[in-house]
Amino acid sequence: MNALDIKSRLGDFLIEKGISSPWVEYATVLLLLLFTLIFGTIVFWISRRIIIGLFHRVSLKTKNTFDDLLLKYRVPKMLSYLPVIYLFYELIPPIIIDFSETLASLAENIFEALTIVVIIAIIRAVLKSISHYLKTVPALKDKPLDSYIQVIMIFLWFVGGILILSVLTGREIGTFLTALGALSAVLLFVFKDTILGFVASVQITVNDTVRIGDWISMPNNHADGDVISISLSTVQVQNFDKTITSIPTYKLISDPFINWRGMSESAGRRIKRSILIKISSIRFLSPEEISELEKIERVAPFIAQRKAEIEASNHEKKVNKTLLINGRNFTNLGLFRHYTEAYLMEHPMVNTEMTVMCRQLAPTAQGIPLEVYVFSRDKEWKNYEHISADLFDHLLSATPYFKLECFELSPILPQVN
C-alpha cells in the first residue's frame, strides 16, 4: 500500500464520518502530514539509537581510536538523519500533490537539497576525524593538516552549493558554472586571502618552514611564542604571556620571521652577552702582579707557559724592560680573557663540543666589550636564563682580581655655585 492508497482510504473514512466534501481534502492532507511527522520522529529515534549503538559497540571492541573520533564528531548522529529525510521524501510529496503540484515539487527539491547538506556534513565530520587521528601520528602531528581539510571542504561546499541551487531552481549545473565563470574576477577578489593562504600552506609544508610546536618570533605582528595551529587562513601563535596572536598564513611567506627550531633541535642554546670593560683600567702587568695572578688556578698553567715564551723572546731581542711597554708583556685584559675561556670550559652546563669563545669587540664610548659566546646544554628558557646569570655573576665578580673595572654610567650631580 502506497501513500496514494492511504490518502484515498482516509478520505473515504472522513466522508463516512460526516465531514463535508470541500473539507475532506484539507483534513486528509493535515492528518497524513501529522502522521508522517510522528512516524518520521519515531524512525529518527530508532535509527539514531541503532546507528549510534552500533558505533559504540564497535568502538568498545577495537583498540583503534578512529571510531572514537567518529563518535566525537557526531558522524553516527548525522547518518541517522538520512533515513528520516528519505522517508519524508517518499511520503510528503504524494500527500500534497493533489493539493498543490508546485508545493509537492518544492518539497521534493527541499528534501533533495537537505540530503546534499547532510552528506556534506557527514564528509566534513569524517575529514575532521581523519585530521584529528593523523595528528596522533608522530610523523604528521606537526604538519598543517587543517589547511588541507579546509581546502577540501571549500571544494565540497562549492560543488554542493551548485548542486543545491540546481536542485532548488531546476536549472542545469552548466548554467551556474557559466555564471561563476563570468564572476571569476569577483570570486578571486573575495577569496584572495583564502587562495594566498592555500598557496602559503603548500609552500610552508613543502619547504618545512613552520611546524606546529615551533617557537617563532615575528615582532611586526607582535608574535613571540609557540605555533599552536596552522589553518588555511591563519597561523595561531601562543605567546609566552599566554596571549594568542593570529597571523595570516601568507605573511609567513612574505614577511620575515625567526624560527627557533634549529636551536631547539641542536645540542645547545646560545649565550651571547658582553661585559663592558672600562678602557682606563686596561694596562700592562708588573712581575709582582703576574706572580700574584699565578695563584689563580684556572689561569696559572697559561701564565707559566706564556711567561717562558715572553722571557725567551725578550732575552733573545735584548729588550730594555725598565719600561713595561718594551717587548712582549702580559695585559690584565688578555689574562682575563684566557681566564674566562678556562672558566667556561670547566662549567658543567656549557656544551664544550660547540663553540666556546671569549672575544674582544671594537671599542665603544662605553668601553671595550668583552663578549662571551658559548652554548648552554639546557635549552629550557628558565634554566637557560639562570645559567647565563650564573656565568656572568662569576665573571663580573672576577674582574677586580685582574685590576679591571666594568663600565657603569655615573649619575650627573647638580653643580654647586
Secondary structure, DSSP 8 states (H G I E B T S, - for coil): --HHHHHHHHHHHHHHTT--HHHHHHHHHHHHHHHHHHHHHHHHHHHHHHHHHHHHHHHHH---SHHHHHHHTTHHHHHTHHHHHHHHHHHHHHHHTTT-HHHHHHHHHHHHHHHHHHHHHHHHHHHHHHHHHHTTSTTTTTS-HHHHHHHHHHHHHHHHHHHHHHHHH---HHHHHHHHHHTHHHHHHHTHHHHHHHHHHHHHHHHT---TT-EEEEGGGTEEEEEEEE-SSEEEEEETTS-EEEEETTHHHHS--EETHHHHHSS-EEEEEEEEE-GGG--B--HHHHHHHTTSTTTHHHHHHHHHHHHHHHHHTT--TTSTTSSS--BHHHHHHHHHHHHHHH-TTB-TTS--EEEE---BTTBEEEEEEEEES--SHHHHHHHHHHHHHHHHHHGGGGT--B-----------
